[in-house]
Amino acid sequence: MTTTPVQSGYTRTRPATSGRGSSTSTYSAVLAQVKEHDLLRRRTGFYWSLFGSLVGTLALAWVAFSFLGDSWFQLIVAGVLGVLFTQFAFLSHEAAHRQVFASQRWNDRAGRYVGTFLVGLSYSWWMNKHTRHHGNPNTVGKDPDIAPGVIAFIPEDVPASGLKRVFTRFQGWLFFPLLTLEGINLHWSAVRAVISGTGTTADRRHRIIEGTLLAARFAIYLTAVFWFLPFGMACAFLGVQLAVFGVMMGASFAPNHKGMPTIAHDAKVDFFSRQVRTSRNIRGGWWVSFLMGGLNYQVEHHLFPSMPRPALKQARLLVRDHCDSLDVPYTETTLLRSYGIVVAYLNRVGLAARDPFTCPMVSQLRIN
């Protein structure tokens, strides 16, 4: 089958159903195939092996840190730590989706301790935000990932005037440089969520646990860096580590939905269409799967959130053929091409903000 990548656009999707067949039978059919191939089975051995490999590499990185001492080669170690923290964040994400263990309690424990203590994120804050995203991807007013912020993801959120308006005109070009600050933003969001409880569904006990884990994590990490390195080198070390972490996190999540059709707040769209039409897969083989933590199979991940990472590749073949039989667009492209789409889309949002419906791309991608 030849897939057709959707380039980009900011369309409003308003159909009740799409493709052939009812909304229930459309999803049930592909779900039955997935179950028939046993693709929802837990792959605990895979995750223990991956966790052990990451912990071993993390230990080697700190051994290298201790041997290098007062050397600018420490910046290489900082970059490696940025990569490792991203990989641990992926593991926390998969535990949150119940992909690792059969027990919900063990998944939550793994996600919280790995994500909070090793990575420095608030598991409860992230769960609240990410659950809303999965339920309503690219849906205006419901998906927090396209909510107004530094970057405007839909034309209606672009300021009419001022410096912010000027910034937005070039936001596509500035998006990836800004990701160097995303690591700081994620850590700050974690601390703020634990202190205030804003944006989380955690009870008081979980907030205390996460607050303790965050305090211990930052105390141990910052003490090690500033105790063994000169102040200037320690600041450079943190800068490199946070920049690599932020870029890798943002560059893993951005290609999945940015530039795909958006859904109006009150639209009635069936589950299968909502997940498939708003998601983009990334081609590239095992190295892309490693860099993106399996998020390169975004369509399958949204259709089957509890599916373990090793099964996503096989599920892709089933879902792609199913979409072909229903005439539902199945979108995938290369990693570099996806970044180009994201940049172009964000720039178009800024430039077309005053009258978004005059953009030819909108008319081309609008689903009637």
Secondary structure, DSSP 8 states (H G I E B T S, - for coil): -----------EE--S--SSS-HHHHHHHHHHHHHHTTTTS--HHHHHHHHHHHHHHHHHHHHHHHHH-S-TTHHHHHHHHHHHHHHHHHHHHHHHTT-S-S-HHHHHHHHHIIIIIII---HHHHHHHHHHHHHSTTBTTT-GGGSSSSS-SSGGGS-SSSHHHHHHHTHHHHHHHHGGGHHHHHHHHHHHHHHH-TT----HHHHHHHHHHHHHHHHHHHHHHHHHS-HHHHHHHHHHHHHHHHHHHHHHHGGGTTTS-EE-TT----HHHHHHHT--EEE--HHHHHHHTTTTSHHHHHH-TTS-GGGHHHHHHHHHHHHHHHT----EEEHHHHHHHHHHHHHHHHHTTT-GGG-HHHHHH---
